[in-house]
Every structure is written in C-alpha cells, then in structure tokens.
C-alpha cells in the first residue's frame, strides 16, 4: 500500500518550465535525480510484478495439498504481481514526465529568455 502511495516522485519533485516574464530567467528543475529514481524503482517493480505474475501462472498445485496453501500462495502471488505491475507503470509515467520537463529546462536553462515584444 505504501508503494502505491509513493509512486512517481517526479510529479512532486520536478518543477516544469513556465513561460518567463520579460527579462527573467527560466525557473525549473534542471537535475535528473527524480526521473532516475522513478526509472530504477519502476523497472524493479515491473520486473518483480512480472515475475510474481508468471510464477502464479505456471505453478501447478498438487492434489495432495492437505492445507490448501498452494492455491492461497498462487492467488497471493497473482495479486501482488498485479499491484507491482500497476505501481511500476505509475513510476514509469512519472519518469517520462520528469525526463521531459528536465530536458526542456536544460535545453533553455541558463539563458536569458526574453519575451518577443514585436
């Protein structure tokens, strides 16, 4: 549950570039920390989620499973795999958002951006 609430730190940590006022510098996030973090966590989450989903799909329960734990674990792996896949997707979307805005900021950062008054 905590992982679902913490997805996509680029949405919070990256300030997208906005149109500057006349003679003002562009103020935005120019470092890739948040998108890189989102990429690493998202890739790990997608990998783990895929692994859990595949494990639940290929596991065959023995008919002699006295306590019925095989079916319970199979269902738990499927649910956890689905949650991790959705979590990884949110992190991936956050990473794309962060890379896009940081790239735009770096492309225009450090320059005096002046409004065209003509």
OpenMM code with the backbone's topology and positions (N, CA, C; nanometers):
from openmm import Vec3, app, unit

residues = "UNK UNK UNK UNK UNK UNK UNK UNK UNK UNK UNK UNK UNK UNK UNK UNK UNK UNK UNK UNK UNK UNK UNK UNK UNK UNK UNK UNK UNK UNK UNK UNK UNK UNK UNK UNK UNK UNK UNK UNK UNK UNK UNK UNK UNK UNK UNK UNK UNK UNK UNK UNK UNK UNK UNK UNK UNK UNK UNK UNK UNK UNK UNK UNK UNK UNK UNK UNK UNK UNK UNK UNK UNK UNK UNK UNK UNK UNK UNK UNK UNK UNK UNK UNK UNK UNK UNK UNK UNK UNK UNK UNK UNK UNK UNK UNK UNK UNK UNK UNK UNK UNK UNK UNK UNK UNK UNK UNK UNK UNK UNK UNK UNK UNK UNK UNK UNK UNK".split()
positions = [
    Vec3(0.0817, -0.1185, 0.0000),
    Vec3(0.0000, 0.0000, 0.0000),
    Vec3(0.0867, 0.1259, 0.0000),
    Vec3(0.1952, 0.1220, 0.0778),
    Vec3(0.2856, 0.2371, 0.0826),
    Vec3(0.3456, 0.2625, -0.0551),
    Vec3(0.3783, 0.1559, -0.1278),
    Vec3(0.4358, 0.1731, -0.2613),
    Vec3(0.3383, 0.2421, -0.3559),
    Vec3(0.2121, 0.2095, -0.3446),
    Vec3(0.1131, 0.2727, -0.4321),
    Vec3(0.0983, 0.4220, -0.4024),
    Vec3(0.1147, 0.4595, -0.2765),
    Vec3(0.1009, 0.5994, -0.2393),
    Vec3(0.2259, 0.6813, -0.2716),
    Vec3(0.3382, 0.6151, -0.2951),
    Vec3(0.4635, 0.6876, -0.3153),
    Vec3(0.5080, 0.6899, -0.4608),
    Vec3(0.4214, 0.6594, -0.5517),
    Vec3(0.4625, 0.6474, -0.6909),
    Vec3(0.4866, 0.7813, -0.7574),
    Vec3(0.5820, 0.7803, -0.8462),
    Vec3(0.6083, 0.8945, -0.9321),
    Vec3(0.6547, 1.0189, -0.8618),
    Vec3(0.7735, 1.0145, -0.7981),
    Vec3(0.8197, 1.1338, -0.7271),
    Vec3(0.8528, 1.2471, -0.8234),
    Vec3(0.8660, 1.2199, -0.9518),
    Vec3(0.8896, 1.3271, -1.0484),
    Vec3(0.7710, 1.4227, -1.0549),
    Vec3(0.6514, 1.3724, -1.0281),
    Vec3(0.5339, 1.4593, -1.0291),
    Vec3(0.5428, 1.5652, -0.9193),
    Vec3(0.6100, 1.5324, -0.8098),
    Vec3(0.6217, 1.6236, -0.6969),
    Vec3(0.7525, 1.7025, -0.7021),
    Vec3(0.8628, 1.6344, -0.7370),
    Vec3(0.9956, 1.6947, -0.7253),
    Vec3(1.0399, 1.7755, -0.8471),
    Vec3(0.9766, 1.7562, -0.9606),
    Vec3(1.0198, 1.8273, -1.0821),
    Vec3(0.9274, 1.9468, -1.1068),
    Vec3(0.9884, 2.0644, -1.1160),
    Vec3(0.9146, 2.1856, -1.1492),
    Vec3(0.9263, 2.2079, -1.2993),
    Vec3(0.8158, 2.1975, -1.3725),
    Vec3(0.8236, 2.2163, -1.5172),
    Vec3(0.8523, 2.3610, -1.5536),
    Vec3(0.9173, 2.3830, -1.6681),
    Vec3(0.9439, 2.5210, -1.7096),
    Vec3(0.8140, 2.5930, -1.7444),
    Vec3(0.8072, 2.7174, -1.7037),
    Vec3(0.6916, 2.8009, -1.7358),
    Vec3(0.7407, 2.9178, -1.8194),
    Vec3(0.6523, 2.9827, -1.8875),
    Vec3(0.6908, 3.0990, -1.9676),
    Vec3(0.7478, 3.2054, -1.8757),
    Vec3(0.8691, 3.2513, -1.9045),
    Vec3(0.9302, 3.3506, -1.8164),
    Vec3(0.8717, 3.4893, -1.8398),
    Vec3(0.8827, 3.5711, -1.7387),
    Vec3(0.8444, 3.7122, -1.7534),
    Vec3(0.9534, 3.7813, -1.8339),
    Vec3(0.9265, 3.9012, -1.8797),
    Vec3(1.0238, 3.9754, -1.9597),
    Vec3(1.1530, 3.9930, -1.8814),
    Vec3(1.2639, 3.9505, -1.9400),
    Vec3(1.3953, 3.9677, -1.8807),
    Vec3(1.4279, 3.8740, -1.7661),
    Vec3(1.3413, 3.7816, -1.7326),
    Vec3(1.3641, 3.6895, -1.6211),
    Vec3(1.4186, 3.5568, -1.6717),
    Vec3(1.4960, 3.4899, -1.5865),
    Vec3(1.5459, 3.3571, -1.6214),
    Vec3(1.4357, 3.2535, -1.6014),
    Vec3(1.4474, 3.1475, -1.6758),
    Vec3(1.3535, 3.0364, -1.6643),
    Vec3(1.3805, 2.9635, -1.5330),
    Vec3(1.2787, 2.9453, -1.4519),
    Vec3(1.2934, 2.8767, -1.3244),
    Vec3(1.2287, 2.7404, -1.3360),
    Vec3(1.3114, 2.6353, -1.3230),
    Vec3(1.2609, 2.4985, -1.3341),
    Vec3(1.3651, 2.4025, -1.2786),
    Vec3(1.3292, 2.2752, -1.2671),
    Vec3(1.4211, 2.1733, -1.2177),
    Vec3(1.5149, 2.1322, -1.3307),
    Vec3(1.6465, 2.1385, -1.3035),
    Vec3(1.7436, 2.1060, -1.4085),
    Vec3(1.8296, 1.9848, -1.3743),
    Vec3(1.7869, 1.9051, -1.2768),
    Vec3(1.8626, 1.7832, -1.2442),
    Vec3(1.7728, 1.6610, -1.2623),
    Vec3(1.8363, 1.5482, -1.2907),
    Vec3(1.7639, 1.4253, -1.3251),
    Vec3(1.7456, 1.3308, -1.2067),
    Vec3(1.7633, 1.3758, -1.0834),
    Vec3(1.7540, 1.2841, -0.9698),
    Vec3(1.6184, 1.2133, -0.9633),
    Vec3(1.5103, 1.2888, -0.9651),
    Vec3(1.3760, 1.2289, -0.9512),
    Vec3(1.3418, 1.1350, -1.0671),
    Vec3(1.3665, 1.1728, -1.1944),
    Vec3(1.3356, 1.0785, -1.3020),
    Vec3(1.4208, 0.9507, -1.2967),
    Vec3(1.5472, 0.9639, -1.2556),
    Vec3(1.6321, 0.8444, -1.2438),
    Vec3(1.5792, 0.7540, -1.1326),
    Vec3(1.5403, 0.8137, -1.0199),
    Vec3(1.4827, 0.7369, -0.9101),
    Vec3(1.3568, 0.6641, -0.9564),
    Vec3(1.2694, 0.7353, -1.0270),
    Vec3(1.1469, 0.6738, -1.0793),
    Vec3(1.1789, 0.5598, -1.1760),
    Vec3(1.2815, 0.5768, -1.2579),
    Vec3(1.3200, 0.4726, -1.3533),
    Vec3(1.3667, 0.3465, -1.2814),
    Vec3(1.4533, 0.3633, -1.1820),
    Vec3(1.5077, 0.2475, -1.1093),
    Vec3(1.3976, 0.1734, -1.0346),
    Vec3(1.3168, 0.2475, -0.9584),
    Vec3(1.2097, 0.1841, -0.8807),
    Vec3(1.1034, 0.1251, -0.9738),
    Vec3(1.0712, 0.1957, -1.0810),
    Vec3(0.9721, 0.1451, -1.1758),
    Vec3(1.0171, 0.0177, -1.2448),
    Vec3(1.1438, 0.0131, -1.2866),
    Vec3(1.1959, -0.1081, -1.3519),
    Vec3(1.1967, -0.2254, -1.2555),
    Vec3(1.2380, -0.2003, -1.1324),
    Vec3(1.2381, -0.3086, -1.0324),
    Vec3(1.0963, -0.3565, -1.0047),
    Vec3(1.0028, -0.2644, -0.9949),
    Vec3(0.8638, -0.3001, -0.9682),
    Vec3(0.8026, -0.3778, -1.0849),
    Vec3(0.8297, -0.3327, -1.2072),
    Vec3(0.7790, -0.4049, -1.3245),
    Vec3(0.8394, -0.5450, -1.3336),
    Vec3(0.9685, -0.5557, -1.3047),
    Vec3(1.0335, -0.6869, -1.3086),
    Vec3(0.9795, -0.7811, -1.2031),
    Vec3(0.9669, -0.7314, -1.0804),
    Vec3(0.9143, -0.8141, -0.9719),
    Vec3(0.7688, -0.8516, -0.9976),
    Vec3(0.6898, -0.7555, -1.0433),
    Vec3(0.5489, -0.7837, -1.0728),
    Vec3(0.5321, -0.8869, -1.1822),
    Vec3(0.6155, -0.8767, -1.2866),
    Vec3(0.6109, -0.9763, -1.3944),
    Vec3(0.6497, -1.1133, -1.3420),
    Vec3(0.7552, -1.1179, -1.2609),
    Vec3(0.7992, -1.2452, -1.2032),
    Vec3(0.6925, -1.3106, -1.1176),
    Vec3(0.6264, -1.2311, -1.0340),
    Vec3(0.5206, -1.2860, -0.9482),
    Vec3(0.4008, -1.3327, -1.0306),
    Vec3(0.3646, -1.2564, -1.1317),
    Vec3(0.2506, -1.2953, -1.2156),
    Vec3(0.2805, -1.4233, -1.2926),
    Vec3(0.4024, -1.4332, -1.3464),
    Vec3(0.4411, -1.5556, -1.4194),
    Vec3(0.4466, -1.6737, -1.3246),
    Vec3(0.5022, -1.6527, -1.2054),
    Vec3(0.5098, -1.7607, -1.1068),
    Vec3(0.3708, -1.8130, -1.0713),
    Vec3(0.2755, -1.7232, -1.0538),
    Vec3(0.1405, -1.7685, -1.0199),
    Vec3(0.0748, -1.8409, -1.1376),
    Vec3(0.1121, -1.8029, -1.2597),
    Vec3(0.0518, -1.8663, -1.3775),
    Vec3(0.1083, -2.0054, -1.4033),
    Vec3(0.2349, -2.0274, -1.3742),
    Vec3(0.2969, -2.1563, -1.4079),
    Vec3(0.2980, -2.2551, -1.2924),
    Vec3(0.2611, -2.2104, -1.1724),
    Vec3(0.2592, -2.3001, -1.0567),
    Vec3(0.1396, -2.3939, -1.0666),
    Vec3(0.1674, -2.5229, -1.0537),
    Vec3(0.0614, -2.6243, -1.0548),
    Vec3(0.0500, -2.6823, -0.9144),
    Vec3(-0.0689, -2.6773, -0.8592),
    Vec3(-0.0908, -2.7270, -0.7244),
    Vec3(-0.1136, -2.8780, -0.7270),
    Vec3(-0.0538, -2.9444, -0.6325),
    Vec3(-0.0678, -3.0888, -0.6181),
    Vec3(-0.2040, -3.1195, -0.5552),
    Vec3(-0.2655, -3.2271, -0.5993),
    Vec3(-0.3961, -3.2647, -0.5432),
    Vec3(-0.3849, -3.3045, -0.3971),
    Vec3(-0.2673, -3.3409, -0.3543),
    Vec3(-0.2467, -3.3826, -0.2154),
    Vec3(-0.2101, -3.2649, -0.1255),
    Vec3(-0.2406, -3.1454, -0.1671),
    Vec3(-0.2119, -3.0268, -0.0868),
    Vec3(-0.3131, -3.0227, 0.0276),
    Vec3(-0.2764, -3.0797, 0.1401),
    Vec3(-0.3661, -3.1003, 0.2529),
    Vec3(-0.4220, -2.9696, 0.3086),
    Vec3(-0.3383, -2.8713, 0.3217),
    Vec3(-0.3813, -2.7470, 0.3850),
    Vec3(-0.4311, -2.6423, 0.2859),
    Vec3(-0.4204, -2.6675, 0.1589),
    Vec3(-0.4664, -2.5735, 0.0578),
    Vec3(-0.3810, -2.4492, 0.0446),
    Vec3(-0.2580, -2.4581, 0.0891),
    Vec3(-0.1706, -2.3410, 0.0857),
    Vec3(-0.1223, -2.3079, -0.0548),
    Vec3(-0.1130, -2.4078, -0.1403),
    Vec3(-0.0644, -2.3826, -0.2758),
    Vec3(-0.1566, -2.2850, -0.3480),
    Vec3(-0.2846, -2.3076, -0.3392),
    Vec3(-0.3802, -2.2183, -0.4037),
    Vec3(-0.3781, -2.0793, -0.3437),
    Vec3(-0.3618, -2.0725, -0.2124),
    Vec3(-0.3563, -1.9420, -0.1459),
    Vec3(-0.2336, -1.8637, -0.1900),
    Vec3(-0.1183, -1.9311, -0.1954),
    Vec3(0.0039, -1.8638, -0.2395),
    Vec3(-0.0051, -1.8237, -0.3859),
    Vec3(-0.0661, -1.9095, -0.4652),
    Vec3(-0.0815, -1.8786, -0.6073),
    Vec3(-0.1653, -1.7526, -0.6257),
    Vec3(-0.2743, -1.7423, -0.5523),
    Vec3(-0.3590, -1.6230, -0.5593),
    Vec3(-0.2886, -1.4997, -0.5055),
    Vec3(-0.2146, -1.5153, -0.3959),
    Vec3(-0.1414, -1.4021, -0.3381),
    Vec3(-0.0345, -1.3520, -0.4341),
    Vec3(0.0354, -1.4439, -0.5007),
    Vec3(0.1375, -1.4036, -0.5986),
    Vec3(0.0740, -1.3280, -0.7148),
    Vec3(-0.0426, -1.3722, -0.7586),
    Vec3(-0.1107, -1.3044, -0.8690),
    Vec3(-0.1515, -1.1622, -0.8292),
    Vec3(-0.2063, -1.1474, -0.7088),
    Vec3(-0.2485, -1.0151, -0.6611),
    Vec3(-0.1274, -0.9238, -0.6424),
    Vec3(-0.0239, -0.9745, -0.5753),
    Vec3(0.0960, -0.8918, -0.5542),
    Vec3(0.1619, -0.8557, -0.6866),
    Vec3(0.1636, -0.9496, -0.7803),
    Vec3(0.2200, -0.9210, -0.9119),
    Vec3(0.1433, -0.8113, -0.9835),
    Vec3(0.0111, -0.8166, -0.9764),
    Vec3(-0.0708, -0.7124, -1.0388),
    Vec3(-0.0482, -0.5769, -0.9752),
    Vec3(-0.0387, -0.5726, -0.8430),
    Vec3(-0.0133, -0.4460, -0.7726),
    Vec3(0.1233, -0.3903, -0.8120),
    Vec3(0.2239, -0.4762, -0.8178),
    Vec3(0.3585, -0.4303, -0.8542),
    Vec3(0.3632, -0.3819, -0.9993),
    Vec3(0.2902, -0.4450, -1.0879),
    Vec3(0.2866, -0.4002, -1.2278),
    Vec3(0.2223, -0.2617, -1.2395),
    Vec3(0.1126, -0.2405, -1.1696),
    Vec3(0.0469, -0.1091, -1.1717),
    Vec3(0.1391, -0.0040, -1.1091),
    Vec3(0.2031, -0.0393, -0.9981),
    Vec3(0.2967, 0.0506, -0.9320),
    Vec3(0.4112, 0.0875, -1.0268),
    Vec3(0.4672, -0.0114, -1.0947),
    Vec3(0.5755, 0.0142, -1.1897),
    Vec3(0.5312, 0.1027, -1.3048),
    Vec3(0.4082, 0.0866, -1.3481),
    Vec3(0.3545, 0.1700, -1.4552),
    Vec3(0.3462, 0.3171, -1.4114),
    Vec3(0.3008, 0.3412, -1.2882),
    Vec3(0.2955, 0.4785, -1.2373),
    Vec3(0.4352, 0.5394, -1.2283),
    Vec3(0.5322, 0.4614, -1.1819),
    Vec3(0.6694, 0.5118, -1.1757),
    Vec3(0.7226, 0.5412, -1.3158),
    Vec3(0.6917, 0.4556, -1.4123),
    Vec3(0.7380, 0.4778, -1.5497),
    Vec3(0.6769, 0.6058, -1.6078),
    Vec3(0.5496, 0.6285, -1.5833),
    Vec3(0.4846, 0.7507, -1.6304),
    Vec3(0.5484, 0.8732, -1.5637),
    Vec3(0.5770, 0.8620, -1.4341),
    Vec3(0.6439, 0.9707, -1.3629),
    Vec3(0.7827, 0.9983, -1.4188),
    Vec3(0.8552, 0.8921, -1.4533),
    Vec3(0.9891, 0.9092, -1.5097),
    Vec3(0.9835, 0.9813, -1.6439),
    Vec3(0.8902, 0.9433, -1.7291),
    Vec3(0.8756, 1.0099, -1.8589),
    Vec3(0.8430, 1.1578, -1.8384),
    Vec3(0.7525, 1.1863, -1.7480),
    Vec3(0.7170, 1.3243, -1.7150),
    Vec3(0.8413, 1.4021, -1.6697),
    Vec3(0.9183, 1.3422, -1.5796),
    Vec3(1.0373, 1.4087, -1.5273),
    Vec3(1.1437, 1.4316, -1.6331),
    Vec3(1.1733, 1.3273, -1.7128),
    Vec3(1.2746, 1.3419, -1.8184),
    Vec3(1.2337, 1.4503, -1.9186),
    Vec3(1.1061, 1.4547, -1.9527),
    Vec3(1.0578, 1.5537, -2.0499),
    Vec3(1.0797, 1.6957, -1.9990),
    Vec3(1.0374, 1.7217, -1.8755),
    Vec3(1.0456, 1.8578, -1.8232),
    Vec3(1.1878, 1.8984, -1.7866),
    Vec3(1.2669, 1.8065, -1.7338),
    Vec3(1.4061, 1.8395, -1.7034),
    Vec3(1.4831, 1.8640, -1.8331),
    Vec3(1.4561, 1.7856, -1.9354),
    Vec3(1.5215, 1.8059, -2.0646),
    Vec3(1.4890, 1.9411, -2.1244),
    Vec3(1.3607, 1.9800, -2.1149),
    Vec3(1.3212, 2.1119, -2.1641),
    Vec3(1.3888, 2.2214, -2.0834),
    Vec3(1.3955, 2.2034, -1.9539),
    Vec3(1.4601, 2.3026, -1.8679),
    Vec3(1.6079, 2.3154, -1.9028),
    Vec3(1.6755, 2.2019, -1.9203),
    Vec3(1.8185, 2.2065, -1.9539),
    Vec3(1.8423, 2.2679, -2.0914),
    Vec3(1.7516, 2.2445, -2.1825),
    Vec3(1.7689, 2.2992, -2.3169),
    Vec3(1.7602, 2.4525, -2.3148),
    Vec3(1.6831, 2.5065, -2.2216),
    Vec3(1.6639, 2.6515, -2.2151),
    Vec3(1.7263, 2.7144, -2.0918),
    Vec3(1.7776, 2.6325, -2.0011),
    Vec3(1.8295, 2.6850, -1.8751),
    Vec3(1.9570, 2.7660, -1.8932),
    Vec3(1.9761, 2.8626, -1.8046),
    Vec3(2.0958, 2.9438, -1.8072),
    Vec3(2.0919, 3.0569, -1.9076),
    Vec3(1.9923, 3.0580, -1.9924),
    Vec3(1.9802, 3.1651, -2.0916),
    Vec3(1.8829, 3.2698, -2.0393),
    Vec3(1.9063, 3.3909, -2.0774),
    Vec3(1.8075, 3.4951, -2.0515),
    Vec3(1.7001, 3.4812, -2.1582),
    Vec3(1.5867, 3.4332, -2.1213),
    Vec3(1.4777, 3.4187, -2.2163),
    Vec3(1.3933, 3.5452, -2.2122),
    Vec3(1.3889, 3.6173, -2.3188),
    Vec3(1.3137, 3.7422, -2.3248),
    Vec3(1.1893, 3.7241, -2.4114),
    Vec3(1.0848, 3.7869, -2.3698),
    Vec3(0.9615, 3.7811, -2.4481),
    Vec3(0.9758, 3.8648, -2.5725),
    Vec3(0.9208, 3.8164, -2.6800),
    Vec3(0.9232, 3.8915, -2.8053),
    Vec3(0.8175, 4.0004, -2.7969),
    Vec3(0.8614, 4.1252, -2.7989),
    Vec3(0.7660, 4.2370, -2.7827),
    Vec3(0.7240, 4.2988, -2.9145),
    Vec3(0.7607, 4.2365, -3.0257),
    Vec3(0.7261, 4.2921, -3.1564),
    Vec3(0.5847, 4.2587, -3.1949),
] * unit.nanometer
topology = app.Topology()
chain = topology.addChain("A")
for resn in residues:
    res = topology.addResidue(resn, chain)
    for name in ("N", "CA", "C"):
        topology.addAtom(name, app.Element.getBySymbol(name[0]), res)
